[in-house]
Amino acid sequence: MIRAAEFSAGGLRLAERWNSFWSSQIGRWLLDNGLQIVIAILGAMILVRFINWGAQKITRRLDRSFTQSDALVRSEASKHRQALASVISWIIVVLVVVLTTVHVVGVLGISVGGLAGPAAVLGGALGFGAQRVVQDLLSGFFLITEKQYGFGDLVELYVQGQTTESRGTVEEVTLRVTKLRSGDGEVITIPNGLIVKAVNLSKDWARAVVDIPVPTSVDLARVNDVLYDVCQQALVDRDLSQLLLDAPSLMGVESIEVDRVNVRMVARTLPGKQFEVGRRLRAKVIAALAKAGVALVGDSRPTVRTMSSSGSGELKREGKREDAKRDEVKREEEGVDTKPQPIVQAEELT
């Protein structure tokens, strides 16, 4: 009984202290202002999560519509919508954070007008130190509004301070950075303010250029006939014709060098498919020229010649003489005396 009475008395004292705390000035401030701050922060966090979820859902829907369609490449409108969705979500998140911060400052009772002077000084310092960030944001704004490239485009970006360009597929475009996926699988992040030149290799259509080096002694008319047949057969190929916008064109001799002549073939392709078309055309050209008996420059394979039965024996004898010459040169390099030795008769030995 005594312990129960002590326990109940302790509970009453704790309840009185609890009530007195919430009745105090600090308690009333927590119930009023503190609760508003907590609700504002939690609401902002939930809203940011919802915005990111909505942007990801839009992106997934665009990806799903592309994969379910029969199109081989993304449309320009789809690329722009996907880039625009990420940018708009980023802007809304920034606005939510700024408005929440202003609301919390107002609830805390801090005068916004009194912060005008320090804010101006701080803004000037940040503006001077964050010039690169502002430059990135402005460059990203013009990149997106001008539709220079979008999600899924194959681009070459020339970056300030680099001697080589960065090539890859655009995976993300924001107001501040552009992310590329290179052919090796690396993710390249480039600030938009450092991009001095952007080359879009997959906008509207592309062109595959194939240069065929042939010896100067070859019959160019025959080579042109073979390559013309390859151009016509490209449209018959089921897989290759889906990547072409029209039949490949034979441009003729592109350049002349000491030991070779470069013949050029070009083809208009779907956006971003010029490299695949180029590889397939090269394979067809090599097979067609080999079938026609035309060797490319640097081809060390022997040329097959048709000979009569009387000439075949002469060809074999010529080959034996060449083998004997090679053996003689090899013995000389090894220091072996190649001069004929006198034949000693058996009688002289006795």
Secondary structure as GFF3:
##gff-version 3
##sequence-region A 1 350
A	DSSP	alpha_helix	2	23	.	.	.	ID=ss1
A	DSSP	alpha_helix	25	29	.	.	.	ID=ss2
A	DSSP	pi_helix	30	34	.	.	.	ID=ss3
A	DSSP	alpha_helix	35	68	.	.	.	ID=ss4
A	DSSP	alpha_helix	76	107	.	.	.	ID=ss5
A	DSSP	alpha_helix	116	129	.	.	.	ID=ss6
A	DSSP	alpha_helix	131	145	.	.	.	ID=ss7
A	DSSP	beta_strand	154	159	.	.	.	ID=ss8
A	DSSP	beta_strand	166	173	.	.	.	ID=ss9
A	DSSP	beta_strand	177	181	.	.	.	ID=ss10
A	DSSP	beta_strand	187	191	.	.	.	ID=ss11
A	DSSP	three_ten_helix	192	194	.	.	.	ID=ss12
A	DSSP	beta_strand	195	200	.	.	.	ID=ss13
A	DSSP	beta_strand	206	215	.	.	.	ID=ss14
A	DSSP	alpha_helix	220	234	.	.	.	ID=ss15
A	DSSP	alpha_helix	238	241	.	.	.	ID=ss16
A	DSSP	beta_strand	249	256	.	.	.	ID=ss17
A	DSSP	beta_strand	260	269	.	.	.	ID=ss18
A	DSSP	alpha_helix	274	292	.	.	.	ID=ss19
A	DSSP	alpha_helix	309	333	.	.	.	ID=ss20
A	DSSP	alpha_helix	346	349	.	.	.	ID=ss21
###
